[in-house]
Structures are given as structure tokens and as C-alpha cells.
């Protein structure tokens, strides 16, 4: 459902990569962008065994998802109803596109802690994955459940822009029949900008790219770079704009090369070194240099063994 530049972007959430495929309850579009769901929030670490739990969370935060899942599954054997355990296992199931497991873990988590916005948002992602996989007529009911979960997350934490990302993607790609619309997406992006300026810029740029307005998207980040030339996110998103639009490829490549010399910002849903290499690969590919593109894609995979580019298009 996410169409990379075209409509692309979550997010990724989208965060770093390439999730493209337009939401299409009509057939062509698919709620795949929401696969990532890109808003995890602060983790509450609870009891036993602390060494194993901490190791699992550290692996997850380091994006070593396969290894993290092995430990979380062991923890779940003694804590099957713990919403934190089910949250992580649900997010990991989403990463690997395991619909049944994602629904099972995240519905259990929300039943145990319905007032947790992270859980509601993640459950919305699971419903999005179900919508993507469902037969045509069933997509509508799953999509409505998806938006309802996102709405609950925003209602619970209205000042948290992370949860508004999911609604931006949904509004952008869903048909009007199930609550979509670009006007709503732009309004949500503006609200995100009020809460956190850079998130608002990234969301607005994603929508502008979807509307084939790359110059307007570039301008959002060039404005930042005039004052702060080494702003990592602004540099990265100039590169992303180039990778998705095919415009200003040299500028985009130079911006991403500078990002490799800087430290990526911490936090879930932020660009990583894998994201940088992947977007550099996109630029080389658009420029016709397939060998250089393949080298960058290999570096992306080396930086993140569980890297899946379709999981990062929303924000990255």
C-alpha cells in the first residue's frame, strides 16, 4: 500500500527502506504500508528473568529481530498473558508478515491493557496486515478496524506524533469509503508538525512525493539545512526525496554520503546505516548504475541482518 514515492512512503515508519504498494481495497492498493507500523513508544520493562528480558529488548532495539524473537518466545512460555511480551512478539510477527501470530499476540495485549496507546497502534498494524491479505470484500471490514485502532491510540496519547504517522499513511492510501483522503492526510501531517516539526516535515514530504511534487518536498529539508548544514534527518530526507523521485540524484547521493559520516539518531523508526545504504542503492539504480546499486544493497543487508526494505518506506 505504500507506494514509495508516489505515495510513498510509511512509516515507514517509514523509516528507513521501501515498502511500496498502494493500499487498495480495490485491488491495486494494499494496506501493506501499515505492515511496519512504525510507532513503538517507550518500553516498560517488567519482571523476570531480568537478564533474559533485558537481552531480548537490547536485541530488539538493535534490530536483531530473529535473535530477539527467540528469547521473547522463551519468556512467553512463563508469561503468556503479559501484554509487554505479547507486544514485542506481535511487533516481530508483523515484521515477518505473520498475520495470525500478530493478531493473536496483539489482541491479547490490548485485552490486557486497553489503555496503552502503543498496543492499540500495533493492533491497528495487525489489522492492516489482515486487510492486505484478505479477499477483496473482506478488506473493508479489516480496514475499518485498523483505523479504529489508530484512532484509539491517538485519543490515548494525542500529543505523541508517532501514533499519528499511522493515520497519515492510512488517510493517504485508503479509499474514501473507509475514511481515507489526502486532505485528511495533510491535516494530520500539519498537526504532527505542530507537535514535532521534523516529523511534520517528513510526513508532509511523503505526501508531496505521492502527489508528484518533489520540489516542494525537497524544499522542506533544504530550509532546515540552510541553518543547520549537518542536520542528519534533513540530509537523509533530501537523499530519500532523490531516491523516490529520481530528481537531484547527485545532491541526494552527496547528502546520504554525509549521513554516513554522522551518527544516526537513536530510536525506533529512525533511519539507520542500513537505511542510508538502501537509499544510496535506489539512487544508483535510478542513475543506471546497477553494480553500484547492488553494492549498496549488500551493505544495507550487512548492516542489518533482518533488514527488509519494504518495512521502512513510510518514514524512511
C-alpha positions as CSV (number, residue, x, y, z in Angstrom):
1,X,0.0,0.0,0.0
2,X,2.7,2.3,0.4
3,X,3.9,3.4,-2.9
4,X,7.4,4.6,-2.5
5,X,7.4,7.9,-3.8
6,X,4.4,8.1,-5.4
7,X,2.8,7.6,-2.5
8,X,5.2,6.8,-0.5
9,X,6.3,6.4,1.8
10,X,5.2,4.6,5.8
11,X,6.2,4.9,8.4
12,X,7.9,3.9,7.4
13,X,7.8,4.2,9.6
14,X,8.8,4.9,7.0
15,X,11.5,4.9,8.4
16,X,14.2,3.8,6.6
17,X,13.5,1.4,3.3
18,X,11.0,0.7,0.8
19,X,7.5,-0.6,1.3
20,X,5.8,0.2,-1.8
21,X,2.5,-0.9,-2.9
22,X,-0.6,1.2,-2.7
23,X,-3.4,0.5,-0.4
24,X,-6.1,-0.8,-2.5
25,X,-9.2,-2.1,-1.3
26,X,-10.0,-2.1,-4.9
27,X,-7.3,-4.5,-5.8
28,X,-4.3,-2.5,-6.8
29,X,-3.8,-0.9,-3.5
30,X,-2.8,-2.8,-0.4
31,X,-2.6,-1.9,3.2
32,X,0.9,-3.2,3.2
33,X,2.4,0.1,4.4
34,X,1.0,-0.4,7.7
35,X,2.9,-3.6,7.9
36,X,5.6,-1.8,9.6
37,X,3.7,0.3,11.9
38,X,6.2,2.3,12.9
39,X,5.4,3.7,16.4
40,X,6.5,1.7,19.3
41,X,6.9,4.2,22.1
42,X,8.7,3.7,25.4
43,X,9.1,0.2,26.7
44,X,8.1,-0.7,30.2
45,X,10.4,-3.5,31.4
46,X,8.8,-5.7,33.9
47,X,9.9,-8.6,36.0
48,X,11.7,-11.9,35.5
49,X,14.0,-13.1,34.4
50,X,15.6,-9.6,34.2
51,X,18.8,-10.7,32.4
52,X,16.9,-12.6,29.7
53,X,14.3,-9.8,29.3
54,X,17.0,-7.1,29.1
55,X,18.9,-9.2,26.5
56,X,15.8,-9.6,24.4
57,X,14.9,-5.9,24.5
58,X,18.5,-4.9,23.7
59,X,18.5,-7.2,20.6
60,X,15.2,-5.8,19.5
61,X,16.4,-2.2,19.9
62,X,19.5,-3.2,17.9
63,X,17.2,-4.5,15.2
64,X,18.4,-8.1,15.6
65,X,14.9,-9.3,15.3
66,X,15.3,-13.0,14.7
67,X,17.6,-13.4,17.8
68,X,15.2,-11.2,19.9
69,X,12.2,-13.3,18.9
70,X,13.9,-16.5,20.1
71,X,14.3,-15.0,23.6
72,X,10.9,-13.4,23.8
73,X,9.4,-16.8,22.9
74,X,11.2,-18.4,25.8
75,X,10.0,-15.6,28.1
76,X,6.4,-16.1,26.8
77,X,6.4,-19.7,28.0
78,X,6.2,-18.5,31.6
79,X,4.4,-15.2,30.9
80,X,1.9,-16.0,28.1
81,X,-0.6,-13.3,29.1
82,X,1.9,-10.5,29.8
83,X,1.0,-7.6,27.5
84,X,4.6,-6.5,27.1
85,X,5.7,-9.9,26.0
86,X,2.8,-10.1,23.6
87,X,3.5,-6.6,22.3
88,X,7.1,-7.5,21.3
89,X,6.0,-10.8,19.8
90,X,3.2,-9.1,17.9
91,X,5.6,-6.5,16.5
92,X,8.0,-9.1,15.5
93,X,5.3,-11.1,13.8
94,X,4.4,-8.0,11.8
95,X,8.0,-7.6,10.8
96,X,8.0,-11.1,9.4
97,X,4.5,-10.8,7.9
98,X,3.0,-13.5,10.1
99,X,-0.6,-12.3,10.3
100,X,-2.1,-15.0,12.6
101,X,0.6,-14.6,15.2
102,X,0.4,-10.8,15.0
103,X,-3.3,-10.8,15.6
104,X,-3.1,-13.3,18.4
105,X,-0.4,-11.6,20.3
106,X,-1.6,-8.0,19.8
107,X,-5.3,-8.7,20.5
108,X,-4.2,-10.5,23.7
109,X,-2.0,-7.5,24.7
110,X,-4.8,-5.0,24.1
111,X,-7.3,-7.1,26.0
112,X,-4.9,-7.0,29.0
113,X,-4.1,-3.3,28.7
114,X,-6.6,-1.4,26.5
115,X,-5.4,2.0,27.7
116,X,-1.9,1.6,26.3
117,X,-1.6,3.6,23.1
118,X,1.4,1.6,21.8
119,X,-0.7,-1.6,21.9
120,X,-3.6,0.0,20.1
121,X,-1.4,1.3,17.4
122,X,0.3,-2.0,16.9
123,X,-3.0,-3.8,16.8
124,X,-4.0,-1.4,14.0
125,X,-0.9,-2.5,12.1
126,X,-2.0,-6.1,12.6
127,X,-5.5,-5.3,11.2
128,X,-3.8,-3.6,8.3
129,X,-1.8,-6.7,7.5
130,X,-5.0,-8.7,7.7
131,X,-6.6,-6.2,5.3
132,X,-3.8,-6.6,2.9
133,X,-4.1,-10.4,2.9
134,X,-7.9,-10.6,2.9
135,X,-10.2,-11.3,-0.1
136,X,-11.4,-8.1,-1.8
137,X,-14.8,-7.7,0.0
138,X,-13.3,-8.5,3.4
139,X,-10.7,-5.8,3.1
140,X,-13.2,-3.1,4.0
141,X,-14.1,-4.5,7.4
142,X,-10.4,-5.0,8.3
143,X,-9.6,-1.5,7.2
144,X,-12.3,0.0,9.4
145,X,-10.9,-2.0,12.4
146,X,-7.4,-0.7,11.5
147,X,-8.5,2.9,11.5
148,X,-10.5,2.5,14.7
149,X,-7.4,1.1,16.5
150,X,-5.2,4.0,15.2
151,X,-7.9,6.5,16.4
152,X,-7.8,4.9,19.8
153,X,-4.0,5.2,20.0
154,X,-4.2,8.9,19.1
155,X,-7.0,9.6,21.5
156,X,-5.0,8.0,24.3
157,X,-1.8,10.0,23.5
158,X,-2.8,13.0,21.3
159,X,0.5,14.8,21.8
160,X,2.6,11.8,20.6
161,X,3.3,12.3,16.9
162,X,4.5,8.7,16.5
163,X,0.9,7.4,16.5
164,X,-0.3,10.0,14.0
165,X,2.1,8.5,11.5
166,X,-0.2,5.5,11.0
167,X,-3.1,7.8,10.3
168,X,-1.2,9.8,7.8
169,X,-0.4,6.6,5.8
170,X,-4.0,5.3,6.2
171,X,-5.6,8.5,5.0
172,X,-3.2,8.8,2.1
173,X,-3.8,5.3,0.8
174,X,-7.3,4.2,1.9
175,X,-10.4,4.9,-0.2
176,X,-12.8,7.5,1.0
177,X,-15.3,4.7,1.6
178,X,-13.3,3.6,4.6
179,X,-12.2,7.0,5.8
180,X,-9.2,7.8,3.6
181,X,-8.4,11.1,1.8
182,X,-5.4,13.2,1.0
183,X,-7.0,16.3,2.7
184,X,-7.1,14.3,6.0
185,X,-3.6,13.1,5.5
186,X,-2.3,16.7,5.0
187,X,-4.2,17.9,8.1
188,X,-2.7,15.1,10.2
189,X,0.8,16.0,8.9
190,X,0.3,19.6,9.9
191,X,-0.8,18.6,13.4
192,X,2.4,16.4,13.6
193,X,4.4,19.4,12.7
194,X,2.9,21.4,15.5
195,X,3.8,18.7,17.9
196,X,7.3,17.9,16.5
197,X,8.5,20.0,13.5
198,X,10.7,17.5,11.8
199,X,8.1,14.7,12.0
200,X,5.7,17.1,10.3
201,X,8.2,17.9,7.6
202,X,8.8,14.2,6.9
203,X,5.1,13.4,6.8
204,X,4.4,16.4,4.5
205,X,7.2,15.4,2.2
206,X,5.9,11.9,1.9
207,X,2.5,13.3,0.8
208,X,4.1,15.7,-1.6
209,X,6.1,13.0,-3.2
210,X,2.9,11.0,-3.6
211,X,1.4,13.9,-5.3
212,X,4.3,14.2,-7.7
213,X,5.6,17.5,-6.2
214,X,9.2,16.6,-5.5
215,X,10.5,20.2,-5.5
216,X,8.1,21.1,-2.7
217,X,9.3,18.0,-0.8
218,X,13.0,18.9,-1.2
219,X,12.3,22.5,0.0
220,X,11.1,21.3,3.4
221,X,14.5,20.0,4.2
222,X,16.6,22.5,2.4
223,X,15.1,25.1,4.6
224,X,16.5,23.2,7.7
225,X,19.9,22.7,6.1
226,X,20.4,26.4,5.5
227,X,20.5,26.9,9.2
228,X,21.9,23.5,10.3
229,X,24.0,22.1,7.4
230,X,24.7,18.8,9.2
231,X,21.2,18.1,10.4
232,X,21.1,14.3,10.0
233,X,17.4,13.9,9.4
234,X,17.2,16.7,6.9
235,X,20.2,15.3,5.0
236,X,18.8,11.9,5.0
237,X,15.4,13.0,3.7
238,X,17.0,15.0,0.9
239,X,18.5,11.7,-0.1
240,X,15.2,9.9,0.3
241,X,13.4,12.5,-1.8
242,X,16.0,12.0,-4.6
243,X,15.8,8.2,-4.3
244,X,12.0,8.2,-4.6
245,X,11.5,11.0,-7.1
246,X,14.6,10.4,-9.4
247,X,15.3,14.2,-9.2
248,X,18.5,15.8,-8.0
249,X,20.3,12.4,-7.8
250,X,23.8,13.9,-7.2
251,X,22.5,16.1,-4.4
252,X,20.7,13.2,-2.8
253,X,23.8,10.9,-3.0
254,X,26.0,13.6,-1.5
255,X,23.5,14.1,1.3
256,X,23.4,10.4,2.1
257,X,27.2,10.1,2.0
258,X,27.4,12.9,4.5
259,X,24.9,10.9,6.7
260,X,27.4,8.0,6.8
261,X,29.9,10.4,8.4
262,X,27.4,11.4,11.1
263,X,25.7,9.4,13.9
264,X,22.2,8.4,13.2
265,X,19.6,9.5,15.8
266,X,18.5,6.8,18.2
267,X,15.0,5.5,18.4
268,X,12.6,3.2,16.7
269,X,11.5,4.3,13.3
270,X,14.6,6.4,12.7
271,X,16.9,5.9,9.7
272,X,19.8,3.6,10.3
273,X,23.0,2.9,8.3
274,X,21.1,0.1,6.5
275,X,18.5,2.7,5.5
276,X,21.2,5.0,4.2
277,X,22.9,2.3,2.1
278,X,19.5,1.2,0.8
279,X,18.6,4.7,-0.4
280,X,22.0,5.1,-1.9
281,X,21.3,1.9,-3.8
282,X,18.0,3.4,-5.0
283,X,19.8,6.5,-6.3
284,X,22.4,4.4,-8.2
285,X,19.7,2.3,-9.7
286,X,17.8,5.3,-10.9
287,X,21.0,6.6,-12.3
288,X,21.5,3.4,-14.3
289,X,24.5,2.0,-12.3
290,X,23.2,-1.4,-11.3
291,X,26.5,-2.6,-10.0
292,X,26.8,0.3,-7.6
293,X,23.2,-0.2,-6.5
294,X,23.8,-3.9,-5.7
295,X,26.9,-3.0,-3.6
296,X,24.8,-0.6,-1.5
297,X,22.0,-3.1,-1.1
298,X,24.6,-5.7,0.1
299,X,25.9,-3.1,2.6
300,X,22.4,-2.5,3.8
301,X,21.9,-6.2,4.4
302,X,25.3,-6.5,6.2
303,X,24.4,-3.6,8.5
304,X,21.1,-5.2,9.5
305,X,20.7,-8.9,9.0
306,X,16.9,-8.8,9.3
307,X,16.7,-5.8,7.0
308,X,13.5,-5.7,4.9
309,X,13.3,-2.6,2.8
310,X,9.5,-2.8,2.4
311,X,9.3,-2.1,6.1
312,X,10.7,1.3,6.0
313,X,9.0,3.3,3.3
314,X,6.6,5.2,5.4
315,X,9.1,7.3,7.3
316,X,12.4,6.4,5.7
